[in-house]
Amino acid sequence: MAVNVVDRADDPVQIKHVLMSVSDKAGLEIFVPGLLEACPGVKIFSTGGTYNKIAEILGGKAKGCLEAVSDYTGQPETQGGLVKTLDFKIYLGLLTETYNDSHQSDLKRTNGVPIDMVVVNLYPFRETIAQPKVTPEMARGQIDIGGPCMIRASAKNFLRVSSVVDPDDYPMILDELKANNGSTTMRTRYRLARKAFRHTASYDKAIADYLQETPFDNARPCYKFED
């Protein structure tokens, strides 16, 4: 497999397209309006409850700047929200390199756009398994798939994408955007990538530890088996 070696990137990067899908919606009421103020013309792609929350925050301002991921990709969400963002068009937007002609051709072919910032935090797995009488099936349902994929893809491409996993970073990011005409610096994107990979590693470890410590005999009664 050939691996691209990149020797050219932009610093800073203008924020034009943002993907938001968060379990913890704390701070959005300040971050979202601040983002629109710092980055005029920005487009936000979002899913499910996050989309509804942003629409509530923005009111009439949502028109023209907020789009459902399903409308962007042309694929409706799977029942229960099982598949929302695992789409080729989304990952083109996250992983494409600015100065790679083939990548840019792929974006044009799919009518896609480069996504410059991802704001994602994950299903509350730790909180779920801390509850009394939690079953393995309840825990399984809180294993996030799309979220870690988006975080890892955006963090890998810190060349141009900001991977935001911690609501406590919202004020810092807004300050940087205001100071840089709606752009992020690579220094900040690199720092966010560090935190992003620590976040997904810790999340996966919690899942692995739970499965390791939970006997299969605890899981079997959750299901009826067909002959």
C-alpha positions in Angstrom: 0.0 0.0 0.0 1.4 3.4 -1.0 1.4 6.0 1.7 1.2 9.7 0.8 4.0 11.8 2.2 2.8 15.4 2.5 5.3 18.2 2.4 2.9 21.1 1.8 0.1 22.4 4.0 -1.7 25.6 4.9 -1.3 27.5 8.2 -3.7 29.0 9.2 -6.8 27.2 7.8 -10.0 29.1 7.3 -13.0 27.4 8.9 -15.7 27.0 6.2 -17.3 23.6 6.9 -17.9 22.1 10.4 -19.2 18.7 11.3 -20.9 18.5 14.7 -22.3 15.4 16.5 -22.1 15.4 20.2 -23.5 13.4 23.1 -22.6 16.1 25.6 -24.3 19.3 24.4 -22.9 21.5 27.1 -21.5 24.8 25.8 -23.1 24.6 22.4 -25.3 27.6 23.2 -22.2 29.7 23.4 -19.9 27.9 20.9 -22.3 27.7 18.0 -23.3 31.4 17.8 -19.6 32.3 18.5 -18.6 30.1 15.6 -21.0 31.9 13.2 -19.7 35.2 14.4 -16.1 34.4 14.0 -16.5 32.5 10.7 -19.0 34.3 8.5 -20.6 32.0 5.9 -19.6 28.8 7.8 -21.7 25.7 7.1 -22.5 23.3 9.9 -23.3 19.6 9.1 -25.0 17.8 11.9 -27.0 14.8 13.0 -30.0 13.8 15.2 -30.2 15.4 18.5 -27.2 17.7 17.8 -28.9 19.0 14.7 -32.1 19.7 16.7 -30.1 21.5 19.4 -28.3 23.7 17.0 -31.5 24.5 15.2 -33.0 25.5 18.6 -30.0 27.7 19.4 -29.9 29.5 16.1 -33.6 29.8 15.4 -34.2 31.6 12.1 -30.4 32.0 11.6 -30.2 28.2 11.1 -31.5 28.4 7.5 -28.6 28.5 5.1 -25.9 27.6 7.6 -27.2 24.3 9.1 -27.6 21.1 7.1 -28.4 17.6 8.1 -25.7 15.1 7.3 -28.3 12.9 5.7 -29.2 15.7 3.3 -25.5 16.3 2.5 -24.7 12.6 1.9 -28.1 11.6 0.3 -28.4 8.7 2.8 -31.0 8.7 5.6 -29.9 7.7 9.1 -30.4 4.0 9.9 -33.1 3.3 12.5 -31.9 4.0 16.0 -29.1 6.3 14.7 -26.9 3.2 14.1 -25.4 4.6 10.9 -25.3 8.4 10.5 -21.9 9.6 9.5 -20.1 6.5 8.2 -20.2 7.7 4.6 -17.6 8.0 1.8 -18.5 11.6 1.2 -17.9 12.5 4.9 -14.6 10.8 5.0 -13.4 12.4 1.8 -14.2 15.7 3.5 -12.2 14.7 6.6 -9.1 13.0 5.0 -8.4 14.8 1.7 -5.2 16.7 1.5 -5.4 20.2 0.1 -2.6 19.9 -2.4 -3.3 16.4 -3.6 -4.9 16.7 -7.1 -6.4 13.2 -6.9 -8.1 14.0 -3.6 -9.5 17.3 -5.0 -10.8 15.4 -8.0 -12.6 13.0 -5.7 -14.3 15.9 -3.9 -15.4 17.4 -7.2 -16.6 14.1 -8.5 -18.8 13.5 -5.4 -19.8 17.1 -5.0 -18.2 17.0 -1.6 -16.5 19.7 0.4 -13.4 19.7 2.7 -14.5 19.6 6.3 -12.3 21.9 8.4 -13.5 21.2 11.9 -15.0 18.2 13.7 -16.8 18.7 17.0 -17.6 15.3 18.4 -17.8 13.6 21.8 -18.8 10.1 22.4 -21.7 8.0 23.7 -21.6 7.8 27.5 -20.2 4.3 27.9 -18.5 4.9 31.2 -21.5 6.5 32.7 -23.7 3.6 31.5 -21.5 0.8 33.0 -21.3 2.7 36.3 -25.1 2.3 36.7 -26.4 -0.4 39.0 -27.8 -3.5 37.3 -26.4 -2.5 33.9 -26.5 -5.4 31.5 -24.0 -6.2 28.7 -26.6 -5.4 26.2 -27.1 -1.9 27.7 -23.4 -1.4 27.6 -23.1 -2.7 24.0 -25.7 -0.1 22.9 -23.5 2.7 24.2 -20.4 1.7 22.2 -19.9 4.6 19.8 -18.7 3.7 16.3 -19.1 6.7 14.1 -17.8 9.2 16.7 -14.3 7.6 17.2 -14.0 7.2 13.4 -14.6 10.9 12.8 -12.3 11.9 15.7 -9.5 9.7 14.4 -9.9 10.8 10.8 -9.9 14.5 11.7 -7.0 14.2 14.2 -4.9 12.3 11.6 -5.5 15.1 9.2 -4.4 17.9 11.5 -2.7 19.3 8.4 -6.0 21.2 8.0 -8.7 19.8 10.2 -9.4 20.7 13.9 -10.6 17.8 16.0 -12.6 19.1 18.9 -13.5 16.5 21.6 -13.7 18.6 24.8 -16.3 21.3 25.5 -13.8 22.9 27.8 -11.8 23.8 24.7 -14.7 25.8 23.1 -13.6 29.2 24.6 -10.0 28.7 23.5 -11.1 27.8 20.0 -13.4 30.8 19.7 -10.6 33.1 20.9 -8.3 31.7 18.2 -10.9 32.0 15.5 -11.5 35.6 16.4 -7.8 36.4 16.5 -7.1 34.8 13.2 -10.0 36.0 11.0 -11.9 32.7 11.3 -8.9 30.4 11.0 -7.1 27.9 13.1 -3.3 27.5 13.3 -1.5 24.2 12.9 -0.1 24.5 16.3 -3.6 24.4 17.8 -4.7 21.6 15.4 -1.7 19.5 16.5 -2.5 20.0 20.1 -6.2 19.1 19.5 -5.0 16.0 17.7 -3.1 14.9 20.7 -6.1 15.2 22.9 -8.3 13.5 20.3 -6.2 10.4 20.2 -6.0 10.2 24.0 -9.8 10.5 24.1 -10.4 7.6 21.7 -7.7 5.5 23.3 -9.2 5.9 26.7 -12.7 5.2 25.4 -11.6 2.0 23.7 -9.8 0.9 26.9 -12.9 1.4 28.9 -14.8 -0.9 26.5 -12.1 -3.5 26.4 -11.8 -3.5 30.2 -15.5 -3.9 30.6 -15.7 -6.9 28.2 -12.6 -8.4 29.9 -14.2 -8.2 33.3 -17.7 -9.2 32.4 -18.2 -13.0 32.0 -20.1 -14.3 28.9 -22.6 -15.9 31.3 -23.7 -12.3 32.2 -24.3 -11.5 28.5 -26.1 -14.7 27.4 -29.4 -14.1 29.3 -29.8 -10.8 27.5 -30.8 -12.6 24.3 -33.2 -15.2 22.9 -31.4 -17.6 20.6 -33.0 -19.0 17.5 -32.6 -22.7 16.8 
